[in-house]
């Protein structure tokens, strides 16, 4: 009986010690894990490729939800679903927290004045949720659009317009399908060139 109590006490001390060390190790491992995202999403989530979204500074809730949707297959992605199947839910939660804590850095882009003007005229379908210039989402499940890459925004809008592409957000699909192809290009560029909120 004394041996059993001794083993139980030793086990408890071991668990307590590992719990005290775990946060420091977890922080290091999450930074290392986040660094594996750099090739596509850029250092600290600031993308330098027009077809890849910046993720640094998006809300934690949005990032977590999207990654879990890719992992469980309720949201289409050519690569993210396959990548995230190898991550635990805890790692996904930690990655969302890490990238949400980074600053939002709008990409430097230009677009013709007329394209931006036309995009502003049709952006009312976007502003209800994403804010007037795409930088003040109405809730933490909605991503920032201001300064996101125009090409990426256009690609995502076209996915929502296609009924064959599995995406969970019905309101977004409905609004995207109301846009003409030229308007998809225009509103994407309007949001892309916005710097402020």
LUMRO-390478 format. One record per residue (C-alpha): x, y, z. Coordinates in steps of 0.001 Angstrom, whole numbers, padded with zeros to 6 digits, always signed. Layout:
# LUMRO-390478
XYZ/...
***
This chain:
# LUMRO-390478
+000000+000000+000000/+002829+002417+000918/+004564+001610-002384/+001356+002336-004312/+000919+005687-002522/+004583+006489-003149/+004218+005725-006866/+001044+007836-007029/+002824+010755-005328/+005810+010432-007656/+003468+010396-010651/+001670+013501-009369/+004989+015331-008882/+006020+014347-012430/+002749+015628-013883/+003011+018889-011932/+006588+019412-013089/+005731+018744-016720/+002736+021097-016493/+005029+023886-015274/+007484+023297-018141/+004881+022709-020859/+003920+026366-021557/+007498+027357-022426/+007929+024317-024657/+004528+024884-026252/+005384+028492-027155/+008629+027411-028831/+006941+024571-030674/+004104+026803-031917/+006578+029340-033333/+008404+026467-035052/+005087+025129-036352/+004032+028600-037539/+007334+028939-039402/+006272+026018-041605/+003530+028326-042964/+006091+030914-044163/+006635+029428-047633/+003074+030269-048664/+001769+032856-046199/+004987+034765-045550/+006870+035620-042379/+004396+036164-039513/+001537+035635-041958/+002331+038566-044298/+002009+037070-047767/+004243+038223-050608/+002471+036145-053289/-000677+037494-054925/-002515+034157-054899/-001788+033507-051207/-003677+035327-048461/-002073+037203-045621/-003216+035623-042365/-001284+037597-039751/-003703+039899-037933/-006900+038073-038917/-009113+037245-035941/-008278+034180-033892/-011832+032877-034130/-011926+033225-037929/-008551+031524-038406/-009448+028667-036062/-012834+028105-037730/-011441+028108-041274/-008590+025745-040412/-010936+023321-038669/-013326+023467-041644/-010467+022564-043983/-009355+019789-041675/-012810+018211-041422/-013615+018731-045109/-016541+021163-044825/-014557+023845-046702/-012830+023190-050027/-009111+023770-050473/-006661+022299-052939/-003902+021948-050316/-004880+023220-046868/-007202+020318-046089/-004466+017788-046763/-001931+019739-044713/-004201+020300-041722/-005233+016664-041441/-001746+016162-039949/-002317+018739-037194/-004097+018177-033901/-007008+020473-032999/-004810+021870-030216/-002099+022806-032729/-004698+024490-034938/-006011+026496-031977/-002450+027540-031088/-001658+028524-034695/-004819+030637-034876/-003817+032414-031669/-000253+032958-032924/-001246+034458-036285/-004048+036563-034776/-001457+038197-032488/+000607+039382-035493/+000009+042835-037035/-002214+043161-040100/-000038+044449-042958/-001929+045518-046117/-000176+044452-049328/+001169+047233-051547/-000988+047121-054689/-002282+049389-057389/-005364+049281-059555/-006739+051615-062230/-008840+054444-060771/-011914+053450-062779/-011693+049832-061548/-011465+051014-057925/-014344+053459-058455/-016545+050741-059982/-015592+048348-057193/-016638+050859-054550/-020054+051165-056215/-020751+047433-055819/-018990+046960-052469/-022200+047501-050473/-022775+043733-050539/-019429+043336-048759/-019462+046205-046295/-022310+044925-044120/-020031+042157-042848/-016496+043301-043724/-016822+047023-042992/-016919+050043-045305/-013364+049551-046556/-013053+045906-045611/-011065+046533-042456/-013733+046504-039753/-015496+043127-039776/-018864+042985-038020/-017832+039967-035937/-014816+037792-035190/-015865+035137-037721/-015456+037572-040626/-012033+038207-042198/-010430+041547-042958/-010247+042311-046679/-008503+045697-046766/-005083+045247-048290/-005573+041535-048972/-004210+040492-052372/-006654+041346-055207/-005947+038120-057078/-006642+036046-053968/-009914+037930-053284/-011009+037411-056878/-010210+033687-056699/-012174+033307-053449/-015200+035200-054787/-015220+032960-057856/-015168+029876-055613/-018259+031199-053848/-019936+031778-057212/-019413+028124-058164/-022035+025790-056629/-019682+022833-057099/-017124+024251-054639/-017842+023211-051052/-017979+026331-048853/-020083+026664-045690/-021030+030370-045680/-024433+030699-047430/-024726+034485-047195/-021298+034901-048789/-022243+032528-051618/-025522+034359-052230/-023847+037781-052369/-020984+036562-054577/-023441+035050-057046/-025177+038416-057414/-021976+039935-058783/-021204+040014-062491/-017755+038656-063483/-016459+042206-064089/-017765+043277-060672/-015872+040418-058989/-012652+041833-060445/-013574+045402-059529/-014642+044826-055940/-011588+042617-055342/-009336+045455-056466/-011304+048040-054474/-010785+046059-051242/-007182+045251-052116/-006050+048865-052365/-007635+049931-049070/-005011+050685-046430/-006984+051919-043442/-009931+050379-041681/
***
